[in-house]
Amino acid sequence: MKLDDDIHNYYEKLVLEHIAELGIDQQKDSEYLADLCCISLNLLPPRYIRYEVDMAFYLPQSERFEMTLKVKEAVARASSFLENQ
């Protein structure tokens, strides 16, 4: 059984955007980035959506801000974990 190709975790997009903002994607190899994404996403609650437009129109600004803070913290924790390995 397959659910749908459109269903995805919205935090994936936020994590990738934050990694790009920090420039980590330009500094590290694909193996490190994959590990960083997996660890970061495992530190965050899932937020499944079908369409990006749903989040753009229906997500309150306060909740978007909270999600952004959670992503920053998760990426920092994941990065620290990987650097200390």
C-alpha positions as CSV (number, residue, x, y, z in Angstrom):
1,M,0.0,0.0,0.0
2,K,1.2,3.5,-0.9
3,L,-0.3,6.6,0.7
4,D,0.5,9.4,-1.7
5,D,3.6,10.9,-3.3
6,D,2.5,14.4,-2.1
7,I,2.5,13.5,1.7
8,H,5.6,14.8,3.4
9,N,6.9,16.1,6.7
10,Y,6.9,19.9,6.6
11,Y,9.9,20.0,8.9
12,E,12.0,18.5,6.1
13,K,11.7,21.7,4.2
14,L,12.5,23.9,7.2
15,V,15.5,21.8,8.1
16,L,16.9,22.0,4.6
17,E,16.3,25.7,4.4
18,H,18.1,26.3,7.8
19,I,21.1,24.1,6.7
20,A,21.4,26.2,3.5
21,E,21.1,29.5,5.5
22,L,24.0,28.3,7.7
23,G,26.0,27.4,4.6
24,I,26.6,23.9,6.0
25,D,25.6,22.4,2.6
26,Q,28.6,24.1,1.1
27,Q,31.0,23.0,3.8
28,K,30.2,19.3,4.3
29,D,29.8,16.2,2.2
30,S,26.6,14.4,1.4
31,E,27.1,11.7,4.0
32,Y,27.4,14.4,6.8
33,L,24.4,16.3,5.4
34,A,22.3,13.1,5.4
35,D,23.2,12.3,9.0
36,L,22.6,15.9,10.0
37,C,19.1,15.8,8.4
38,C,18.2,12.5,10.0
39,I,19.3,13.4,13.5
40,S,17.7,16.9,13.3
41,L,14.3,15.4,12.0
42,N,14.3,12.8,14.7
43,L,14.5,15.6,17.3
44,L,11.5,17.3,15.9
45,P,7.8,16.3,15.9
46,P,6.4,15.2,12.6
47,R,4.1,17.7,10.8
48,Y,2.7,15.9,7.7
49,I,1.1,17.9,4.9
50,R,0.1,17.3,1.3
51,Y,0.4,20.8,-0.1
52,E,2.8,23.6,0.8
53,V,0.0,26.1,0.2
54,D,-1.8,24.6,3.3
55,M,1.0,25.8,5.5
56,A,1.4,29.1,3.8
57,F,-2.2,30.1,4.3
58,Y,-3.3,28.3,7.5
59,L,-0.3,28.3,9.7
60,P,-0.4,31.2,12.3
61,Q,2.7,33.3,12.4
62,S,3.3,32.4,16.0
63,E,3.3,28.7,15.2
64,R,5.6,29.3,12.2
65,F,8.0,31.2,14.5
66,E,8.0,28.4,17.1
67,M,8.6,25.8,14.4
68,T,11.6,27.8,13.2
69,L,13.1,28.0,16.7
70,K,12.7,24.2,17.1
71,V,14.5,23.7,13.8
72,K,17.4,25.9,14.8
73,E,17.7,24.1,18.1
74,A,17.5,20.6,16.4
75,V,20.1,21.4,13.8
76,A,22.4,22.9,16.4
77,R,22.1,19.8,18.6
78,A,22.5,17.4,15.7
79,S,25.6,19.3,14.4
80,S,27.1,19.3,17.9
81,F,26.5,15.6,18.2
82,L,28.2,14.9,14.8
83,E,31.1,17.1,15.5
84,N,31.8,15.3,18.8
85,Q,31.8,11.8,17.3
